[in-house]
Amino acid sequence: MSKSIKSFVAVSLLAITAACGSSDAGDVEEFVVVDPVPVTVEPVFTGKYN
């Protein structure tokens, strides 16, 4: 076999392997939603016993 046929076969096998090797289309991306902490109002000084 000539070098051009061998290289064509090698590139073809590499392309087929790359196309069929790892299929991540079925994987679902997961993410986490964190609820924010509620904002509280700081106490205001209104006198000693109000």
PDB file of all heavy atoms in Angstrom:
ATOM      1  N   MET A   1       0.844  -1.179   0.000  1.00  0.00           N
ATOM      2  CA  MET A   1       0.000   0.000   0.000  1.00  0.00           C
ATOM      3  C   MET A   1       0.887   1.239   0.000  1.00  0.00           C
ATOM      4  O   MET A   1       1.916   1.268   0.639  1.00  0.00           O
ATOM      5  CB  MET A   1      -0.862   0.022   1.272  1.00  0.00           C
ATOM      6  CG  MET A   1      -2.281  -0.415   1.043  1.00  0.00           C
ATOM      7  SD  MET A   1      -3.275   0.050   2.427  1.00  0.00           S
ATOM      8  CE  MET A   1      -3.726  -1.534   3.043  1.00  0.00           C
ATOM      9  N   SER A   2       0.422   2.250  -0.656  1.00  0.00           N
ATOM     10  CA  SER A   2       1.210   3.472  -0.704  1.00  0.00           C
ATOM     11  C   SER A   2       0.995   4.291   0.566  1.00  0.00           C
ATOM     12  O   SER A   2       0.060   4.061   1.337  1.00  0.00           O
ATOM     13  CB  SER A   2       0.834   4.286  -1.922  1.00  0.00           C
ATOM     14  OG  SER A   2      -0.488   4.751  -1.800  1.00  0.00           O
ATOM     15  N   LYS A   3       1.864   5.251   0.768  1.00  0.00           N
ATOM     16  CA  LYS A   3       1.787   6.080   1.977  1.00  0.00           C
ATOM     17  C   LYS A   3       0.511   6.912   2.004  1.00  0.00           C
ATOM     18  O   LYS A   3      -0.059   7.134   3.074  1.00  0.00           O
ATOM     19  CB  LYS A   3       3.003   7.002   2.051  1.00  0.00           C
ATOM     20  CG  LYS A   3       4.276   6.305   2.421  1.00  0.00           C
ATOM     21  CD  LYS A   3       5.390   7.321   2.588  1.00  0.00           C
ATOM     22  CE  LYS A   3       6.672   6.651   3.005  1.00  0.00           C
ATOM     23  NZ  LYS A   3       7.745   7.640   3.197  1.00  0.00           N
ATOM     24  N   SER A   4       0.050   7.356   0.852  1.00  0.00           N
ATOM     25  CA  SER A   4      -1.147   8.198   0.830  1.00  0.00           C
ATOM     26  C   SER A   4      -2.388   7.404   1.241  1.00  0.00           C
ATOM     27  O   SER A   4      -3.254   7.917   1.946  1.00  0.00           O
ATOM     28  CB  SER A   4      -1.352   8.821  -0.551  1.00  0.00           C
ATOM     29  OG  SER A   4      -1.542   7.809  -1.527  1.00  0.00           O
ATOM     30  N   ILE A   5      -2.486   6.139   0.848  1.00  0.00           N
ATOM     31  CA  ILE A   5      -3.629   5.304   1.231  1.00  0.00           C
ATOM     32  C   ILE A   5      -3.573   4.999   2.722  1.00  0.00           C
ATOM     33  O   ILE A   5      -4.594   5.060   3.418  1.00  0.00           O
ATOM     34  CB  ILE A   5      -3.665   4.008   0.397  1.00  0.00           C
ATOM     35  CG1 ILE A   5      -3.926   4.339  -1.070  1.00  0.00           C
ATOM     36  CG2 ILE A   5      -4.730   3.049   0.933  1.00  0.00           C
ATOM     37  CD1 ILE A   5      -3.853   3.139  -1.989  1.00  0.00           C
ATOM     38  N   LYS A   6      -2.373   4.697   3.230  1.00  0.00           N
ATOM     39  CA  LYS A   6      -2.226   4.421   4.661  1.00  0.00           C
ATOM     40  C   LYS A   6      -2.594   5.652   5.490  1.00  0.00           C
ATOM     41  O   LYS A   6      -3.288   5.544   6.511  1.00  0.00           O
ATOM     42  CB  LYS A   6      -0.797   3.997   4.969  1.00  0.00           C
ATOM     43  CG  LYS A   6      -0.462   2.606   4.515  1.00  0.00           C
ATOM     44  CD  LYS A   6       0.965   2.253   4.904  1.00  0.00           C
ATOM     45  CE  LYS A   6       1.351   0.886   4.410  1.00  0.00           C
ATOM     46  NZ  LYS A   6       2.733   0.532   4.763  1.00  0.00           N
ATOM     47  N   SER A   7      -2.144   6.825   5.068  1.00  0.00           N
ATOM     48  CA  SER A   7      -2.457   8.032   5.824  1.00  0.00           C
ATOM     49  C   SER A   7      -3.946   8.365   5.731  1.00  0.00           C
ATOM     50  O   SER A   7      -4.547   8.817   6.708  1.00  0.00           O
ATOM     51  CB  SER A   7      -1.609   9.209   5.334  1.00  0.00           C
ATOM     52  OG  SER A   7      -1.909   9.487   3.984  1.00  0.00           O
ATOM     53  N   PHE A   8      -4.571   8.118   4.571  1.00  0.00           N
ATOM     54  CA  PHE A   8      -6.008   8.356   4.424  1.00  0.00           C
ATOM     55  C   PHE A   8      -6.802   7.435   5.348  1.00  0.00           C
ATOM     56  O   PHE A   8      -7.748   7.871   6.008  1.00  0.00           O
ATOM     57  CB  PHE A   8      -6.441   8.145   2.969  1.00  0.00           C
ATOM     58  CG  PHE A   8      -7.911   8.309   2.760  1.00  0.00           C
ATOM     59  CD1 PHE A   8      -8.490   9.565   2.794  1.00  0.00           C
ATOM     60  CD2 PHE A   8      -8.726   7.206   2.547  1.00  0.00           C
ATOM     61  CE1 PHE A   8      -9.854   9.713   2.610  1.00  0.00           C
ATOM     62  CE2 PHE A   8     -10.086   7.349   2.368  1.00  0.00           C
ATOM     63  CZ  PHE A   8     -10.652   8.609   2.394  1.00  0.00           C
ATOM     64  N   VAL A   9      -6.408   6.163   5.415  1.00  0.00           N
ATOM     65  CA  VAL A   9      -7.092   5.217   6.306  1.00  0.00           C
ATOM     66  C   VAL A   9      -6.890   5.619   7.764  1.00  0.00           C
ATOM     67  O   VAL A   9      -7.824   5.569   8.571  1.00  0.00           O
ATOM     68  CB  VAL A   9      -6.590   3.774   6.030  1.00  0.00           C
ATOM     69  CG1 VAL A   9      -7.095   2.817   7.085  1.00  0.00           C
ATOM     70  CG2 VAL A   9      -7.025   3.322   4.649  1.00  0.00           C
ATOM     71  N   ALA A  10      -5.685   6.057   8.114  1.00  0.00           N
ATOM     72  CA  ALA A  10      -5.412   6.455   9.492  1.00  0.00           C
ATOM     73  C   ALA A  10      -6.239   7.675   9.883  1.00  0.00           C
ATOM     74  O   ALA A  10      -6.833   7.723  10.973  1.00  0.00           O
ATOM     75  CB  ALA A  10      -3.932   6.746   9.661  1.00  0.00           C
ATOM     76  N   VAL A  11      -6.318   8.656   9.009  1.00  0.00           N
ATOM     77  CA  VAL A  11      -7.109   9.857   9.296  1.00  0.00           C
ATOM     78  C   VAL A  11      -8.588   9.520   9.363  1.00  0.00           C
ATOM     79  O   VAL A  11      -9.326  10.033  10.211  1.00  0.00           O
ATOM     80  CB  VAL A  11      -6.819  10.947   8.236  1.00  0.00           C
ATOM     81  CG1 VAL A  11      -7.797  12.104   8.367  1.00  0.00           C
ATOM     82  CG2 VAL A  11      -5.391  11.439   8.351  1.00  0.00           C
ATOM     83  N   SER A  12      -9.049   8.622   8.509  1.00  0.00           N
ATOM     84  CA  SER A  12     -10.461   8.212   8.534  1.00  0.00           C
ATOM     85  C   SER A  12     -10.806   7.506   9.836  1.00  0.00           C
ATOM     86  O   SER A  12     -11.848   7.773  10.439  1.00  0.00           O
ATOM     87  CB  SER A  12     -10.765   7.294   7.353  1.00  0.00           C
ATOM     88  OG  SER A  12     -10.534   7.955   6.139  1.00  0.00           O
ATOM     89  N   LEU A  13      -9.942   6.596  10.275  1.00  0.00           N
ATOM     90  CA  LEU A  13     -10.187   5.900  11.547  1.00  0.00           C
ATOM     91  C   LEU A  13     -10.152   6.875  12.721  1.00  0.00           C
ATOM     92  O   LEU A  13     -10.949   6.754  13.659  1.00  0.00           O
ATOM     93  CB  LEU A  13      -9.153   4.791  11.747  1.00  0.00           C
ATOM     94  CG  LEU A  13      -9.319   3.574  10.841  1.00  0.00           C
ATOM     95  CD1 LEU A  13      -8.156   2.610  11.058  1.00  0.00           C
ATOM     96  CD2 LEU A  13     -10.637   2.883  11.103  1.00  0.00           C
ATOM     97  N   LEU A  14      -9.249   7.832  12.670  1.00  0.00           N
ATOM     98  CA  LEU A  14      -9.185   8.831  13.729  1.00  0.00           C
ATOM     99  C   LEU A  14     -10.456   9.672  13.765  1.00  0.00           C
ATOM    100  O   LEU A  14     -11.001   9.950  14.841  1.00  0.00           O
ATOM    101  CB  LEU A  14      -7.966   9.728  13.519  1.00  0.00           C
ATOM    102  CG  LEU A  14      -7.741  10.814  14.565  1.00  0.00           C
ATOM    103  CD1 LEU A  14      -7.457  10.187  15.921  1.00  0.00           C
ATOM    104  CD2 LEU A  14      -6.598  11.695  14.134  1.00  0.00           C
ATOM    105  N   ALA A  15     -10.976  10.037  12.606  1.00  0.00           N
ATOM    106  CA  ALA A  15     -12.202  10.837  12.547  1.00  0.00           C
ATOM    107  C   ALA A  15     -13.405  10.044  13.041  1.00  0.00           C
ATOM    108  O   ALA A  15     -14.257  10.573  13.775  1.00  0.00           O
ATOM    109  CB  ALA A  15     -12.439  11.317  11.114  1.00  0.00           C
ATOM    110  N   ILE A  16     -13.488   8.782  12.673  1.00  0.00           N
ATOM    111  CA  ILE A  16     -14.597   7.935  13.134  1.00  0.00           C
ATOM    112  C   ILE A  16     -14.526   7.740  14.639  1.00  0.00           C
ATOM    113  O   ILE A  16     -15.539   7.816  15.343  1.00  0.00           O
ATOM    114  CB  ILE A  16     -14.588   6.583  12.386  1.00  0.00           C
ATOM    115  CG1 ILE A  16     -14.949   6.802  10.924  1.00  0.00           C
ATOM    116  CG2 ILE A  16     -15.543   5.595  13.040  1.00  0.00           C
ATOM    117  CD1 ILE A  16     -14.756   5.575  10.057  1.00  0.00           C
ATOM    118  N   THR A  17     -13.321   7.513  15.152  1.00  0.00           N
ATOM    119  CA  THR A  17     -13.153   7.333  16.598  1.00  0.00           C
ATOM    120  C   THR A  17     -13.518   8.604  17.354  1.00  0.00           C
ATOM    121  O   THR A  17     -14.169   8.548  18.405  1.00  0.00           O
ATOM    122  CB  THR A  17     -11.700   6.941  16.914  1.00  0.00           C
ATOM    123  OG1 THR A  17     -11.363   5.783  16.165  1.00  0.00           O
ATOM    124  CG2 THR A  17     -11.521   6.640  18.384  1.00  0.00           C
ATOM    125  N   ALA A  18     -13.123   9.742  16.842  1.00  0.00           N
ATOM    126  CA  ALA A  18     -13.434  11.004  17.506  1.00  0.00           C
ATOM    127  C   ALA A  18     -14.932  11.295  17.462  1.00  0.00           C
ATOM    128  O   ALA A  18     -15.498  11.835  18.415  1.00  0.00           O
ATOM    129  CB  ALA A  18     -12.660  12.142  16.854  1.00  0.00           C
ATOM    130  N   ALA A  19     -15.594  10.944  16.371  1.00  0.00           N
ATOM    131  CA  ALA A  19     -17.022  11.224  16.235  1.00  0.00           C
ATOM    132  C   ALA A  19     -17.867  10.315  17.114  1.00  0.00           C
ATOM    133  O   ALA A  19     -18.884  10.741  17.669  1.00  0.00           O
ATOM    134  CB  ALA A  19     -17.435  11.091  14.783  1.00  0.00           C
ATOM    135  N   CYS A  20     -17.473   9.068  17.228  1.00  0.00           N
ATOM    136  CA  CYS A  20     -18.294   8.094  17.947  1.00  0.00           C
ATOM    137  C   CYS A  20     -17.787   7.800  19.353  1.00  0.00           C
ATOM    138  O   CYS A  20     -18.479   7.151  20.129  1.00  0.00           O
ATOM    139  CB  CYS A  20     -18.344   6.783  17.170  1.00  0.00           C
ATOM    140  SG  CYS A  20     -19.084   6.952  15.547  1.00  0.00           S
ATOM    141  N   GLY A  21     -16.607   8.244  19.688  1.00  0.00           N
ATOM    142  CA  GLY A  21     -15.982   7.869  20.950  1.00  0.00           C
ATOM    143  C   GLY A  21     -16.677   8.389  22.178  1.00  0.00           C
ATOM    144  O   GLY A  21     -17.132   7.637  23.035  1.00  0.00           O
ATOM    145  N   SER A  22     -16.785   9.678  22.303  1.00  0.00           N
ATOM    146  CA  SER A  22     -17.366  10.246  23.520  1.00  0.00           C
ATOM    147  C   SER A  22     -18.571  11.088  23.149  1.00  0.00           C
ATOM    148  O   SER A  22     -18.448  12.170  22.613  1.00  0.00           O
ATOM    149  CB  SER A  22     -16.339  11.099  24.256  1.00  0.00           C
ATOM    150  OG  SER A  22     -15.949  12.185  23.460  1.00  0.00           O
ATOM    151  N   SER A  23     -19.728  10.557  23.444  1.00  0.00           N
ATOM    152  CA  SER A  23     -20.957  11.286  23.160  1.00  0.00           C
ATOM    153  C   SER A  23     -21.520  11.790  24.481  1.00  0.00           C
ATOM    154  O   SER A  23     -22.058  11.023  25.280  1.00  0.00           O
ATOM    155  CB  SER A  23     -21.965  10.365  22.473  1.00  0.00           C
ATOM    156  OG  SER A  23     -23.177  11.039  22.291  1.00  0.00           O
ATOM    157  N   ASP A  24     -21.394  13.087  24.738  1.00  0.00           N
ATOM    158  CA  ASP A  24     -21.894  13.687  25.966  1.00  0.00           C
ATOM    159  C   ASP A  24     -23.262  14.329  25.767  1.00  0.00           C
ATOM    160  O   ASP A  24     -23.696  15.126  26.574  1.00  0.00           O
ATOM    161  CB  ASP A  24     -20.910  14.736  26.478  1.00  0.00           C
ATOM    162  CG  ASP A  24     -19.583  14.117  26.891  1.00  0.00           C
ATOM    163  OD1 ASP A  24     -19.577  12.940  27.281  1.00  0.00           O
ATOM    164  OD2 ASP A  24     -18.581  14.812  26.836  1.00  0.00           O
ATOM    165  N   ALA A  25     -23.956  14.015  24.691  1.00  0.00           N
ATOM    166  CA  ALA A  25     -25.243  14.640  24.404  1.00  0.00           C
ATOM    167  C   ALA A  25     -26.313  14.209  25.403  1.00  0.00           C
ATOM    168  O   ALA A  25     -27.248  14.947  25.678  1.00  0.00           O
ATOM    169  CB  ALA A  25     -25.687  14.301  22.989  1.00  0.00           C
ATOM    170  N   GLY A  26     -26.185  13.017  25.985  1.00  0.00           N
ATOM    171  CA  GLY A  26     -27.184  12.530  26.918  1.00  0.00           C
ATOM    172  C   GLY A  26     -27.000  13.032  28.329  1.00  0.00           C
ATOM    173  O   GLY A  26     -27.878  12.888  29.163  1.00  0.00           O
ATOM    174  N   ASP A  27     -25.853  13.629  28.624  1.00  0.00           N
ATOM    175  CA  ASP A  27     -25.602  14.123  29.973  1.00  0.00           C
ATOM    176  C   ASP A  27     -26.406  15.392  30.219  1.00  0.00           C
ATOM    177  O   ASP A  27     -26.522  16.248  29.358  1.00  0.00           O
ATOM    178  CB  ASP A  27     -24.119  14.421  30.176  1.00  0.00           C
ATOM    179  CG  ASP A  27     -23.277  13.149  30.129  1.00  0.00           C
ATOM    180  OD1 ASP A  27     -23.862  12.065  30.286  1.00  0.00           O
ATOM    181  OD2 ASP A  27     -22.053  13.264  29.937  1.00  0.00           O
ATOM    182  N   VAL A  28     -26.945  15.487  31.431  1.00  0.00           N
ATOM    183  CA  VAL A  28     -27.708  16.666  31.812  1.00  0.00           C
ATOM    184  C   VAL A  28     -26.848  17.486  32.756  1.00  0.00           C
ATOM    185  O   VAL A  28     -26.313  16.963  33.723  1.00  0.00           O
ATOM    186  CB  VAL A  28     -29.034  16.274  32.500  1.00  0.00           C
ATOM    187  CG1 VAL A  28     -29.783  17.504  32.971  1.00  0.00           C
ATOM    188  CG2 VAL A  28     -29.874  15.436  31.568  1.00  0.00           C
ATOM    189  N   GLU A  29     -26.721  18.755  32.470  1.00  0.00           N
ATOM    190  CA  GLU A  29     -25.928  19.617  33.335  1.00  0.00           C
ATOM    191  C   GLU A  29     -26.739  19.960  34.574  1.00  0.00           C
ATOM    192  O   GLU A  29     -27.871  20.414  34.486  1.00  0.00           O
ATOM    193  CB  GLU A  29     -25.561  20.894  32.583  1.00  0.00           C
ATOM    194  CG  GLU A  29     -24.633  21.795  33.363  1.00  0.00           C
ATOM    195  CD  GLU A  29     -24.179  22.973  32.537  1.00  0.00           C
ATOM    196  OE1 GLU A  29     -24.118  22.858  31.306  1.00  0.00           O
ATOM    197  OE2 GLU A  29     -23.890  24.016  33.141  1.00  0.00           O
ATOM    198  N   GLU A  30     -26.144  19.734  35.741  1.00  0.00           N
ATOM    199  CA  GLU A  30     -26.831  20.010  36.994  1.00  0.00           C
ATOM    200  C   GLU A  30     -26.273  21.285  37.607  1.00  0.00           C
ATOM    201  O   GLU A  30     -25.106  21.591  37.466  1.00  0.00           O
ATOM    202  CB  GLU A  30     -26.636  18.851  37.968  1.00  0.00           C
ATOM    203  CG  GLU A  30     -27.249  17.557  37.481  1.00  0.00           C
ATOM    204  CD  GLU A  30     -27.065  16.429  38.475  1.00  0.00           C
ATOM    205  OE1 GLU A  30     -26.647  16.697  39.618  1.00  0.00           O
ATOM    206  OE2 GLU A  30     -27.338  15.297  38.100  1.00  0.00           O
ATOM    207  N   PHE A  31     -27.146  22.028  38.310  1.00  0.00           N
ATOM    208  CA  PHE A  31     -26.706  23.231  38.984  1.00  0.00           C
ATOM    209  C   PHE A  31     -27.466  23.355  40.287  1.00  0.00           C
ATOM    210  O   PHE A  31     -28.537  22.784  40.462  1.00  0.00           O
ATOM    211  CB  PHE A  31     -26.895  24.479  38.112  1.00  0.00           C
ATOM    212  CG  PHE A  31     -28.318  24.696  37.677  1.00  0.00           C
ATOM    213  CD1 PHE A  31     -29.157  25.501  38.414  1.00  0.00           C
ATOM    214  CD2 PHE A  31     -28.798  24.082  36.534  1.00  0.00           C
ATOM    215  CE1 PHE A  31     -30.469  25.695  38.013  1.00  0.00           C
ATOM    216  CE2 PHE A  31     -30.103  24.275  36.125  1.00  0.00           C
ATOM    217  CZ  PHE A  31     -30.939  25.088  36.869  1.00  0.00           C
ATOM    218  N   VAL A  32     -26.896  24.082  41.226  1.00  0.00           N
ATOM    219  CA  VAL A  32     -27.462  24.238  42.561  1.00  0.00           C
ATOM    220  C   VAL A  32     -27.947  25.666  42.711  1.00  0.00           C
ATOM    221  O   VAL A  32     -27.232  26.609  42.408  1.00  0.00           O
ATOM    222  CB  VAL A  32     -26.404  23.923  43.640  1.00  0.00           C
ATOM    223  CG1 VAL A  32     -26.968  24.131  45.025  1.00  0.00           C
ATOM    224  CG2 VAL A  32     -25.891  22.508  43.472  1.00  0.00           C
ATOM    225  N   VAL A  33     -29.178  25.810  43.207  1.00  0.00           N
ATOM    226  CA  VAL A  33     -29.746  27.127  43.460  1.00  0.00           C
ATOM    227  C   VAL A  33     -29.759  27.333  44.969  1.00  0.00           C
ATOM    228  O   VAL A  33     -30.312  26.531  45.709  1.00  0.00           O
ATOM    229  CB  VAL A  33     -31.180  27.243  42.903  1.00  0.00           C
ATOM    230  CG1 VAL A  33     -31.783  28.593  43.246  1.00  0.00           C
ATOM    231  CG2 VAL A  33     -31.173  27.009  41.410  1.00  0.00           C
ATOM    232  N   VAL A  34     -29.124  28.406  45.418  1.00  0.00           N
ATOM    233  CA  VAL A  34     -29.052  28.706  46.845  1.00  0.00           C
ATOM    234  C   VAL A  34     -29.952  29.897  47.116  1.00  0.00           C
ATOM    235  O   VAL A  34     -29.829  30.940  46.470  1.00  0.00           O
ATOM    236  CB  VAL A  34     -27.603  29.027  47.265  1.00  0.00           C
ATOM    237  CG1 VAL A  34     -27.541  29.377  48.733  1.00  0.00           C
ATOM    238  CG2 VAL A  34     -26.696  27.861  46.937  1.00  0.00           C
ATOM    239  N   ASP A  35     -30.875  29.727  48.083  1.00  0.00           N
ATOM    240  CA  ASP A  35     -31.754  30.832  48.446  1.00  0.00           C
ATOM    241  C   ASP A  35     -30.948  31.903  49.180  1.00  0.00           C
ATOM    242  O   ASP A  35     -30.191  31.589  50.097  1.00  0.00           O
ATOM    243  CB  ASP A  35     -32.894  30.348  49.345  1.00  0.00           C
ATOM    244  CG  ASP A  35     -33.853  29.441  48.595  1.00  0.00           C
ATOM    245  OD1 ASP A  35     -33.965  29.601  47.375  1.00  0.00           O
ATOM    246  OD2 ASP A  35     -34.481  28.575  49.244  1.00  0.00           O
ATOM    247  N   PRO A  36     -31.113  33.160  48.807  1.00  0.00           N
ATOM    248  CA  PRO A  36     -30.360  34.224  49.492  1.00  0.00           C
ATOM    249  C   PRO A  36     -30.880  34.429  50.918  1.00  0.00           C
ATOM    250  O   PRO A  36     -32.043  34.152  51.225  1.00  0.00           O
ATOM    251  CB  PRO A  36     -30.617  35.459  48.636  1.00  0.00           C
ATOM    252  CG  PRO A  36     -31.886  35.173  47.933  1.00  0.00           C
ATOM    253  CD  PRO A  36     -31.942  33.680  47.740  1.00  0.00           C
ATOM    254  N   VAL A  37     -29.996  34.893  51.774  1.00  0.00           N
ATOM    255  CA  VAL A  37     -30.363  35.167  53.158  1.00  0.00           C
ATOM    256  C   VAL A  37     -31.274  36.391  53.172  1.00  0.00           C
ATOM    257  O   VAL A  37     -30.984  37.385  52.509  1.00  0.00           O
ATOM    258  CB  VAL A  37     -29.091  35.439  54.000  1.00  0.00           C
ATOM    259  CG1 VAL A  37     -29.450  35.770  55.437  1.00  0.00           C
ATOM    260  CG2 VAL A  37     -28.168  34.241  53.931  1.00  0.00           C
ATOM    261  N   PRO A  38     -32.398  36.323  53.926  1.00  0.00           N
ATOM    262  CA  PRO A  38     -33.288  37.489  53.957  1.00  0.00           C
ATOM    263  C   PRO A  38     -32.581  38.701  54.579  1.00  0.00           C
ATOM    264  O   PRO A  38     -31.832  38.579  55.536  1.00  0.00           O
ATOM    265  CB  PRO A  38     -34.468  37.047  54.806  1.00  0.00           C
ATOM    266  CG  PRO A  38     -34.127  35.717  55.359  1.00  0.00           C
ATOM    267  CD  PRO A  38     -32.904  35.220  54.688  1.00  0.00           C
ATOM    268  N   VAL A  39     -32.854  39.869  54.025  1.00  0.00           N
ATOM    269  CA  VAL A  39     -32.235  41.094  54.509  1.00  0.00           C
ATOM    270  C   VAL A  39     -33.012  41.579  55.721  1.00  0.00           C
ATOM    271  O   VAL A  39     -34.239  41.706  55.681  1.00  0.00           O
ATOM    272  CB  VAL A  39     -32.236  42.172  53.407  1.00  0.00           C
ATOM    273  CG1 VAL A  39     -31.634  43.473  53.925  1.00  0.00           C
ATOM    274  CG2 VAL A  39     -31.496  41.666  52.190  1.00  0.00           C
ATOM    275  N   THR A  40     -32.299  41.844  56.817  1.00  0.00           N
ATOM    276  CA  THR A  40     -32.951  42.353  58.029  1.00  0.00           C
ATOM    277  C   THR A  40     -32.515  43.794  58.253  1.00  0.00           C
ATOM    278  O   THR A  40     -31.423  44.202  57.879  1.00  0.00           O
ATOM    279  CB  THR A  40     -32.568  41.514  59.262  1.00  0.00           C
ATOM    280  OG1 THR A  40     -31.150  41.549  59.402  1.00  0.00           O
ATOM    281  CG2 THR A  40     -33.022  40.080  59.105  1.00  0.00           C
ATOM    282  N   VAL A  41     -33.392  44.549  58.893  1.00  0.00           N
ATOM    283  CA  VAL A  41     -33.102  45.949  59.194  1.00  0.00           C
ATOM    284  C   VAL A  41     -32.343  45.999  60.509  1.00  0.00           C
ATOM    285  O   VAL A  41     -32.722  45.351  61.487  1.00  0.00           O
ATOM    286  CB  VAL A  41     -34.415  46.754  59.286  1.00  0.00           C
ATOM    287  CG1 VAL A  41     -34.132  48.212  59.629  1.00  0.00           C
ATOM    288  CG2 VAL A  41     -35.186  46.623  58.002  1.00  0.00           C
ATOM    289  N   GLU A  42     -31.277  46.773  60.548  1.00  0.00           N
ATOM    290  CA  GLU A  42     -30.518  46.907  61.781  1.00  0.00           C
ATOM    291  C   GLU A  42     -31.326  47.697  62.799  1.00  0.00           C
ATOM    292  O   GLU A  42     -32.037  48.637  62.458  1.00  0.00           O
ATOM    293  CB  GLU A  42     -29.196  47.620  61.497  1.00  0.00           C
ATOM    294  CG  GLU A  42     -28.249  46.811  60.640  1.00  0.00           C
ATOM    295  CD  GLU A  42     -26.893  47.486  60.500  1.00  0.00           C
ATOM    296  OE1 GLU A  42     -26.572  48.375  61.315  1.00  0.00           O
ATOM    297  OE2 GLU A  42     -26.174  47.101  59.588  1.00  0.00           O
ATOM    298  N   PRO A  43     -31.204  47.322  64.083  1.00  0.00           N
ATOM    299  CA  PRO A  43     -31.962  48.052  65.098  1.00  0.00           C
ATOM    300  C   PRO A  43     -31.444  49.500  65.235  1.00  0.00           C
ATOM    301  O   PRO A  43     -30.273  49.779  65.066  1.00  0.00           O
ATOM    302  CB  PRO A  43     -31.708  47.266  66.372  1.00  0.00           C
ATOM    303  CG  PRO A  43     -30.528  46.414  66.090  1.00  0.00           C
ATOM    304  CD  PRO A  43     -30.449  46.220  64.622  1.00  0.00           C
ATOM    305  N   VAL A  44     -32.373  50.384  65.507  1.00  0.00           N
ATOM    306  CA  VAL A  44     -32.048  51.806  65.637  1.00  0.00           C
ATOM    307  C   VAL A  44     -32.214  52.179  67.097  1.00  0.00           C
ATOM    308  O   VAL A  44     -33.169  51.793  67.751  1.00  0.00           O
ATOM    309  CB  VAL A  44     -32.988  52.643  64.745  1.00  0.00           C
ATOM    310  CG1 VAL A  44     -32.659  54.138  64.883  1.00  0.00           C
ATOM    311  CG2 VAL A  44     -32.898  52.193  63.298  1.00  0.00           C
ATOM    312  N   PHE A  45     -31.273  52.970  67.598  1.00  0.00           N
ATOM    313  CA  PHE A  45     -31.352  53.420  68.992  1.00  0.00           C
ATOM    314  C   PHE A  45     -32.514  54.407  69.146  1.00  0.00           C
ATOM    315  O   PHE A  45     -32.547  55.454  68.499  1.00  0.00           O
ATOM    316  CB  PHE A  45     -30.031  54.087  69.408  1.00  0.00           C
ATOM    317  CG  PHE A  45     -30.024  54.538  70.829  1.00  0.00           C
ATOM    318  CD1 PHE A  45     -29.928  53.619  71.864  1.00  0.00           C
ATOM    319  CD2 PHE A  45     -30.120  55.894  71.135  1.00  0.00           C
ATOM    320  CE1 PHE A  45     -29.902  54.049  73.181  1.00  0.00           C
ATOM    321  CE2 PHE A  45     -30.107  56.312  72.442  1.00  0.00           C
ATOM    322  CZ  PHE A  45     -29.991  55.392  73.480  1.00  0.00           C
ATOM    323  N   THR A  46     -33.488  54.057  70.005  1.00  0.00           N
ATOM    324  CA  THR A  46     -34.666  54.924  70.200  1.00  0.00           C
ATOM    325  C   THR A  46     -34.754  55.410  71.637  1.00  0.00           C
ATOM    326  O   THR A  46     -35.760  55.999  72.011  1.00  0.00           O
ATOM    327  CB  THR A  46     -35.944  54.155  69.849  1.00  0.00           C
ATOM    328  OG1 THR A  46     -36.025  52.985  70.663  1.00  0.00           O
ATOM    329  CG2 THR A  46     -35.980  53.789  68.386  1.00  0.00           C
ATOM    330  N   GLY A  47     -33.796  55.174  72.421  1.00  0.00           N
ATOM    331  CA  GLY A  47     -33.849  55.576  73.822  1.00  0.00           C
ATOM    332  C   GLY A  47     -33.620  54.333  74.679  1.00  0.00           C
ATOM    333  O   GLY A  47     -33.526  53.214  74.171  1.00  0.00           O
ATOM    334  N   LYS A  48     -33.562  54.517  75.989  1.00  0.00           N
ATOM    335  CA  LYS A  48     -33.218  53.410  76.856  1.00  0.00           C
ATOM    336  C   LYS A  48     -34.340  52.393  76.973  1.00  0.00           C
ATOM    337  O   LYS A  48     -34.097  51.191  76.860  1.00  0.00           O
ATOM    338  CB  LYS A  48     -32.830  53.936  78.246  1.00  0.00           C
ATOM    339  CG  LYS A  48     -32.234  52.876  79.130  1.00  0.00           C
ATOM    340  CD  LYS A  48     -31.682  53.459  80.402  1.00  0.00           C
ATOM    341  CE  LYS A  48     -30.987  52.394  81.215  1.00  0.00           C
ATOM    342  NZ  LYS A  48     -30.421  52.916  82.438  1.00  0.00           N
ATOM    343  N   TYR A  49     -35.577  52.818  77.210  1.00  0.00           N
ATOM    344  CA  TYR A  49     -36.679  51.851  77.429  1.00  0.00           C
ATOM    345  C   TYR A  49     -37.858  52.120  76.517  1.00  0.00           C
ATOM    346  O   TYR A  49     -38.991  52.094  76.930  1.00  0.00           O
ATOM    347  CB  TYR A  49     -37.130  51.926  78.891  1.00  0.00           C
ATOM    348  CG  TYR A  49     -36.073  51.501  79.856  1.00  0.00           C
ATOM    349  CD1 TYR A  49     -35.440  52.430  80.677  1.00  0.00           C
ATOM    350  CD2 TYR A  49     -35.693  50.171  79.963  1.00  0.00           C
ATOM    351  CE1 TYR A  49     -34.464  52.036  81.571  1.00  0.00           C
ATOM    352  CE2 TYR A  49     -34.709  49.774  80.848  1.00  0.00           C
ATOM    353  CZ  TYR A  49     -34.106  50.724  81.653  1.00  0.00           C
ATOM    354  OH  TYR A  49     -33.144  50.334  82.539  1.00  0.00           O
ATOM    355  N   ASN A  50     -37.668  52.336  75.254  1.00  0.00           N
ATOM    356  CA  ASN A  50     -38.799  52.571  74.357  1.00  0.00           C
ATOM    357  C   ASN A  50     -39.253  51.305  73.721  1.00  0.00           C
ATOM    358  O   ASN A  50     -38.722  50.434  73.318  1.00  0.00           O
ATOM    359  CB  ASN A  50     -38.451  53.580  73.272  1.00  0.00           C
ATOM    360  CG  ASN A  50     -38.419  54.990  73.850  1.00  0.00           C
ATOM    361  OD1 ASN A  50     -38.829  55.191  74.957  1.00  0.00           O
ATOM    362  ND2 ASN A  50     -37.935  55.919  73.056  1.00  0.00           N
TER     363      ASN A  50
END
